[in-house]
């Protein structure tokens, strides 16, 4: 899917939202921004904590902290920063869980509304409409209305969340260790772009194929069970079973390949990370 298609899809999804849902979505984006700040703070606080625990000249590097706390002893300072770190992580975790609950609730409500709306539209069409369209296709469309959410809203929110956190962490790391950060970002970026180039077209193709196979599975189920009398009279049980099994196996095969492919970026990043650490040692 090219960038123009993605932009059009995002615009279509936005048009499907009611005014209340749009306001809710804007509120969720604000929660994401707050979560980004907490994520950055939780990671940024680790640096002074490690320095205080491992370096003797911590008072020089973090003079502002000692002055702000009234020049405490090393033991008191360690206790303070450890308690502060625990509090920050607890607050961050609670907030992120609550934010996730709000986001998933919004997605579930939107998915249910769109599915019910599509079913209502189909059910109120004239009888001729139903004669001209396969009922299995209409059933599939109604059940898959949540694709608008799972393929539009959810990925956008995830991308926004991860993108903002990545930008904040990148800025933090640049301040702490600019050279090492740039090398790491370039290495990971090249790996990510290579993976995307190699898999993008295949993923689009697999998505279309799986959608076709799932539709055929539903069609054969409906025709085989709905017309069981005719199937038995004509002796076509084996034909329906064979076609159902064929499309079912293909759909499961594509799901298996796609699921495994989703884990490749994580494994790839782990390999790059270990390789980088080994090179530094």
N, C-alpha and C positions, 0 to 999 in steps of 0.2 A: 504494500500500500504506500503510495507516494505522499509527499507532504501536502499537496493540494487536496487529496482525498481525506487525509486526516483532519485538515482544517474544515472541510465541508461537513464531515461527520460531527465534529465538535459544535459547529454552528447548528446543525439539525438537532442535536441533543439539547442544546440551550433553548431552542424554540419549543421543544416538547415540554419544558418545565413551566409550571404555573408561577405566578408572581410570588406566592408564598414559598415555593420550592427554590426559586432563585435567591430569595433573601436568606433562606436556610443555607444554601450553598455558599453564599458570601460569608455567612457566619462560620461555616466549616473552614473556609480558607483562612479566616482570622485565627481559628484554633490551630491550624497548621503552622501559622507564623509564630504563635506563642510556643508551640511544641519545638519549633526550630531553635528558638532562643534557649529553651531548657536543655535540648540535646547538646547544643554548643557549650552551654555552661557546665553541664555534667562532664563533658570530656575535657574542657579547658581547665577545670579545677584539679584534674589529675596531675597536671604539670607541676604546679607549686607543691602539691602533696608529695610527689616523688622527690622533688628537689630538697624539701625540708627533711625527708627521711634519709636521704643518701648523701647530701652534700654538706660540708662543714661551713661553706661561705653563703649559706642560704640567707642569712641576715642582710648581706650586702645586696644580693640580687632582688630580694623582696623586702627592701627596707620600708616601703610604704605599708606593708602588712604588719610589720613589727611595731611601727609607730602608731598605726591605727588601733592596735590591740594594747598599746601601752607598754611596749618592750617586754613581753612575757618571756619566761624561761623556755628552753627548748621543749621540755616535757609538756608544758601548758600549751605551747604553740602546736605541737603534734596532736594533742587531744582536741584542740579547737578545729584544726583543719580536717581531721578524721570525722569528727561529728558533723562538720559543715558538709563534707562530701556525702556522708550517709543521708543527711537531710535532703540535699539537692537531688540525689538519686531516687529517694522515696517520693518526693514531690513530682519529679519528672515521670516516674513510672505510673503513679496514680493519674496524673494528668493525661498521659498518652493512652492509658486504658480507657479513661472516660471519653477522650476525643475519638478513639476507635469505636466505642459504643455509639456515639452520636453519628459518626460517618456510616457505620453499617446499618444503623436504624434508618437513616435517610435513604440509603441504597435499597433496603428491603421495602420501604414504603413506596418509593418510586417504582420499583419493579412490579409490585402488586397492582399499583394504579394503572400502569401501562398495559399489563396483561389483562386486567378486567376491562379496560377501555377497548382493547383490540377485540376481545371476545364479544363485547356489546355491539361493536360495529358489524362484525360478521353475522351475529344472530339477528340483527335488524335489517339485513339485506333482503331484497326480494328473492322469491324461491328460484327464479331463473339464475341468479348469481350462484346459488349452491349447485345447480345442475351443471354449470359451466366450470366449476372449480372442484378439484379433488379434495374431499373432506380431510384427508390425512395431511395435506399441505396446509389447510387452514388451522388444523389442530397444532401442527408443528409451529406455525407462525405465532399462534397465541401462547403456546408454552415457551417459545423462545423470545418473548418480548423483553425478558430480562437481559437479553444480549445488549440492549441499548445501555443498560447499567453496567454489566460486566465488561462490555467492550468499549464503553465511552466514559461514563462518569468515574467508575472505580479506577481505571488506569490513569485517568487525568489527575485524580487526587493523589494516587501513589507517586506519579511522576513529579507532581508539584512538591509533595512532601520530601521525597528523596532528593530532588533537585535543590531545594532550599537548604536542606541539611548539608548536602555536599558542598554547596557554595560557602556556607558558614564555616564548615570544617576546613575547607581549602584555604580560606582567608586566615583562619587561626593557625594552620600549619605553616603557611607562608611566613607569618610573623615569627614563629618559633624556629623553623628550619627550612629556609627558602630553597636551597639547592636540592636537598633530598626530596622535598615535596614535589618540585618540578620534575625530577627524574621519575618519581613514582607515578605522577599523573600522566606523563607522556607514555610510559610503559603500559599502564592500564588502559589508556585511551586507544593506543594502537591495537591492543588485544581486543578491546570491545568493538572497535570499528571492523576489524578483521572478522570477528564472529558474526556481526550483523550482516556484512556483505555475503558471507558464505551461507547464511541460513534464512535471510529475509524472504527470498523468492520461494524457497521450499516450504516455509511456514505458511505463506499465503496459499500455496497450492494444496497443502495438507488440510488447511481450514476449509477450503472449497470442497475437497473430496469428502471430508468427514461430514459436512453439512448434507451432501448428496446422499451418502450412505445412511445417515440417520433418518433422512426423509423416506428412503426406500424401506428401511426397517419398519417404521411406523405404518407405511402404506401396506406392506405385506401382512403385518399384524392385523390391521383393520379389515383388509379384504379377506384374509384367511379365516378370521374368527367371525367377522360380521356376515360373511357369506359361506359359513361352514356347511350348510345344506348343499349348496351348489358344488362346493369343492369336493364333498364326499361323493355326490352323484357322478361327477365328471372324473373322479379318481385322480385329482390333482394335488393330493396331500404332499406327495414327495416333491413336487415342483415348488410349492410354496415353502416347504421346509428348507429346500436347497437354496432358494433365493434369499430367504431370511438369514440362513447361516452364512452365506457368502458376504452379504452386506454387514452383518454383525461382526464377523471376523476382521473385515477391512477397517471398520470403525474402531474396533479395539486395538488393532495394530497401529493405527495412526495415533490414538491416544497414548499408547505405550511409547512410541517414538518421541512424541512431543513432550511427554512428561520427563523422559530421560534427558531430552535436549535442554529442558529448563534448568537442570542441575549442572550443565556444562560450564556456564559462566562462573559459578561458585568454585568449581574444581579448578578452572583455569586461573582464577584470581589467587587461589591458595598456592598453586604451583609457582606463579609469579612472585608471590610474597616470600615463600620459602627460598626461592632462587635469589631474590634480592637480599634477604638476610644473610644467606650463605656468602654472597659476594662481598658484603660489608665486613663479615668476619674474616 
